[in-house]
């Protein structure tokens, strides 16, 4: 894929994500005084206290953040983020004229959090932002590549929600907003990391080679032998490691226990497996 085409797709993803975010904010969170955190959460405070348009407040707060991002992330990222911020501001102000989809705060925090998180995840996938906490998370990731952007967004949003409680003086609103922010973070993680968990199976047995061959024949899964040592017995053993789908776990266990009823088996979730068969 050419750089120009990739950049165009990322801009399109940014605009789509901003539209989805605006639906969650304008049709669920904002009408029920719930905060989505971030700059939009600060704008919510200004909206209810000073009656300032949310779109205008969001756009004005992001200016220093964009300057920082331009220095650290380059003009391409900043251009996409400006498009995302303007799109979100326009979508919010347009959708703000429509009737909210629910007046139930619990439903609003659930669906608002999920929809807003989905939009935010699409934007982050496009290596873009709509300013605010998303922009901050991208900048911090430049300093710390291993940092989880969903955590940065959630921490920043929790601070903003706390400010909402202080200024709007409604603890219940803050509690509902916290639910929405938690769901937003989980949706971002799901989009980035997926909901499909591969299982990692560790088998310790005196009959490792026999078990390995049977797993290959019956389950059609490969195994890797790791040399280990039992510290209590001081005996060396071949430890089997097998990555398998959820549906194969019971088959692997059956094979191991049938061949060696005394086999020691550990099963854990593996967030991601890349390679032959996966």
C-alpha positions in Angstrom: 0.0 0.0 0.0 1.4 3.4 -1.0 1.9 6.0 1.7 -0.6 8.4 0.1 -3.3 5.7 0.0 -2.5 4.6 3.6 -2.7 8.2 4.8 -6.1 8.7 3.0 -7.5 5.5 4.7 -6.3 6.7 8.1 -8.0 10.1 7.6 -11.2 8.3 6.6 -10.9 6.1 9.7 -10.4 9.3 11.8 -13.6 10.9 10.5 -15.6 7.7 10.9 -14.3 7.3 14.4 -15.1 10.9 15.3 -18.7 10.4 14.0 -19.1 7.3 16.2 -17.7 9.1 19.2 -20.1 12.0 18.7 -23.0 9.7 18.7 -22.0 8.3 22.1 -21.4 11.7 23.5 -24.3 13.7 22.1 -27.0 11.2 22.1 -26.2 9.3 25.3 -23.6 11.0 27.6 -24.1 14.7 27.2 -28.0 14.8 27.6 -27.6 12.9 30.9 -24.8 15.2 32.2 -22.4 12.2 32.0 -18.8 12.9 31.3 -16.8 11.0 28.7 -13.7 12.3 30.2 -10.9 14.0 28.3 -11.3 17.4 26.8 -15.0 16.6 26.0 -15.4 16.1 29.8 -13.9 19.5 30.5 -16.2 20.9 27.8 -19.2 19.3 29.5 -18.4 21.3 32.6 -18.2 24.5 30.6 -21.4 23.6 28.7 -23.5 23.3 31.9 -21.9 26.0 34.0 -21.2 28.7 31.3 -23.4 27.4 28.4 -20.3 27.4 26.1 -20.7 25.3 22.9 -18.9 22.0 23.5 -17.4 22.0 20.0 -15.8 25.4 20.5 -14.4 24.5 23.9 -12.9 21.2 22.6 -11.2 23.0 19.6 -9.7 25.8 21.8 -8.2 23.5 24.5 -6.3 21.4 22.0 -4.1 24.1 20.5 -1.1 23.7 22.9 -1.4 19.9 22.7 -1.2 20.1 18.9 2.0 22.1 19.1 3.5 19.5 21.4 2.4 16.7 19.1 3.8 18.5 16.0 7.2 18.6 17.8 7.1 14.9 18.9 5.0 13.1 16.3 5.3 15.1 13.1 3.0 17.0 10.8 1.3 13.9 9.3 -0.1 12.9 12.7 -1.0 16.5 13.6 -2.9 16.9 10.3 -4.9 13.7 11.0 -5.6 14.9 14.6 -6.7 18.3 13.5 -9.1 16.7 11.0 -10.3 14.4 13.9 -10.8 17.2 16.3 -12.7 19.4 13.8 -14.8 16.4 12.8 -15.7 15.6 16.4 -16.5 19.2 17.2 -18.8 19.5 14.1 -20.5 16.1 14.7 -21.1 16.9 18.3 -22.7 20.3 17.6 -24.9 18.9 14.8 -26.0 15.8 16.9 -26.6 18.0 19.9 -29.7 19.4 18.2 -31.3 15.9 18.1 -33.4 14.2 20.8 -31.3 11.9 23.1 -31.9 8.2 22.6 -32.5 7.6 26.3 -33.0 9.6 29.6 -32.0 6.6 31.7 -28.6 7.4 33.1 -27.6 3.7 33.5 -28.4 2.9 29.9 -26.7 6.1 28.8 -23.4 5.3 30.6 -23.4 1.7 29.2 -24.2 2.5 25.6 -22.5 5.8 25.6 -19.3 4.3 27.0 -19.3 1.4 24.5 -20.0 3.6 21.5 -17.5 6.3 22.5 -14.9 3.7 23.2 -15.4 2.1 19.8 -15.0 5.4 18.0 -11.9 6.2 20.0 -10.4 2.8 19.2 -11.0 3.3 15.5 -9.2 6.6 15.7 -6.3 5.2 17.6 -6.1 2.3 15.1 -5.7 5.0 12.4 -2.7 6.4 14.3 -4.7 9.6 14.9 -6.6 11.4 17.6 -9.3 13.9 18.3 -7.1 15.8 20.7 -7.3 15.6 24.5 -6.5 12.3 26.2 -6.0 10.5 22.9 -3.5 13.0 21.8 -1.7 12.9 25.2 -1.6 9.1 25.1 0.0 9.1 21.6 2.6 11.6 22.8 3.4 9.6 25.9 3.7 6.5 23.8 6.5 8.2 21.9 8.4 8.4 25.2 7.4 5.0 26.5 6.6 2.6 23.6 5.3 -0.1 25.9 2.7 2.0 27.6 -0.9 1.0 27.1 -2.8 4.0 25.6 -6.1 2.8 27.2 -4.6 3.2 30.6 -3.4 6.8 29.9 -6.8 7.7 28.6 -8.6 6.2 31.6 -6.3 8.0 34.1 -6.8 11.3 32.4 -10.5 10.7 32.1 -10.8 9.8 35.8 -9.2 13.2 36.7 -11.7 15.0 34.5 -14.6 13.1 36.0 -13.4 14.1 39.5 -13.5 17.7 38.3 -17.1 17.1 37.1 -18.1 15.9 40.5 -16.5 19.0 42.1 -18.0 21.5 39.8 -21.4 19.9 39.1 -21.7 18.6 42.7 -23.4 15.4 41.6 -21.6 12.3 43.0 -24.1 10.0 41.3 -23.2 11.5 37.9 -19.5 10.9 38.6 -20.2 7.2 39.4 -22.2 6.7 36.2 -19.4 8.5 34.3 -16.8 6.2 35.8 -18.7 3.2 34.4 -18.8 4.8 31.0 -15.0 5.5 31.1 -14.2 1.9 32.2 -16.2 0.6 29.3 -14.5 2.9 26.9 -11.1 1.6 28.1 -12.2 -2.0 27.8 -13.5 -1.5 24.2 -10.2 0.1 23.2 -8.4 -2.9 24.6 -10.7 -5.3 22.8 -10.3 -3.5 19.4 -6.5 -3.4 19.8 -5.9 -6.8 21.4 -9.0 -8.8 20.4 -11.3 -11.0 22.4 -9.9 -14.3 21.1 -7.7 -15.8 23.8 -5.4 -18.7 22.8 -4.6 -21.1 25.6 -1.0 -21.9 26.5 -0.7 -25.4 28.0 2.4 -26.5 30.0 2.7 -30.2 30.6 5.3 -31.8 33.0 5.5 -35.6 32.6 7.9 -38.5 32.5 6.3 -39.5 29.2 6.7 -36.1 27.4 7.8 -37.6 24.1 4.9 -40.0 23.9 2.4 -37.3 24.9 3.9 -34.9 22.3 3.5 -37.4 19.4 -0.1 -38.2 20.4 -1.0 -34.4 20.6 0.3 -34.1 17.1 -1.6 -37.1 15.8 -4.9 -36.6 17.6 -5.2 -32.8 18.2 -3.1 -31.7 15.2 -1.2 -29.3 17.4 2.6 -28.9 17.6 4.4 -28.9 20.9 7.8 -27.5 22.0 10.0 -29.3 24.5 11.8 -27.2 27.1 14.4 -28.8 29.3 13.6 -28.3 33.0 14.5 -29.5 36.4 12.3 -30.4 39.3 13.9 -28.6 42.3 12.3 -30.9 44.9 13.2 -34.2 43.2 16.4 -32.8 41.6 15.4 -34.7 38.4 15.6 -33.3 34.8 12.4 -33.5 32.7 11.3 -32.4 29.3 8.5 -29.8 29.8 6.0 -29.6 26.9 4.6 -26.2 25.8 1.6 -26.2 23.5 -0.4 -23.2 22.2 -4.0 -24.3 21.4 -7.5 -22.9 20.8 -10.1 -23.1 23.5 -11.8 -26.0 21.7 -8.5 -28.0 21.7 -7.8 -27.6 25.4 -9.9 -30.6 26.6 -8.4 -32.8 23.9 -4.9 -31.9 24.9 -5.7 -32.6 28.6 -7.3 -35.9 27.7 -4.3 -37.1 25.8 -1.9 -36.1 28.5 -3.9 -37.6 31.4 -4.6 -40.8 29.4 -0.9 -41.4 28.7 0.3 -40.2 32.1 -2.4 -39.9 34.9 0.3 -38.2 37.1 1.2 -35.5 34.5 1.2 -31.9 35.9 -0.7 -29.5 33.6 -0.8 -25.7 33.7 -3.3 -23.9 31.4 -3.2 -20.1 31.0 -4.5 -17.4 28.6 -2.2 -16.2 25.9 -3.1 -12.7 24.7 -1.6 -13.2 21.2 0.1 -16.0 19.3 1.7 -15.3 15.9 3.1 -18.0 13.7 2.3 -21.3 12.0 -1.3 -22.3 12.7 -2.3 -19.0 14.2 
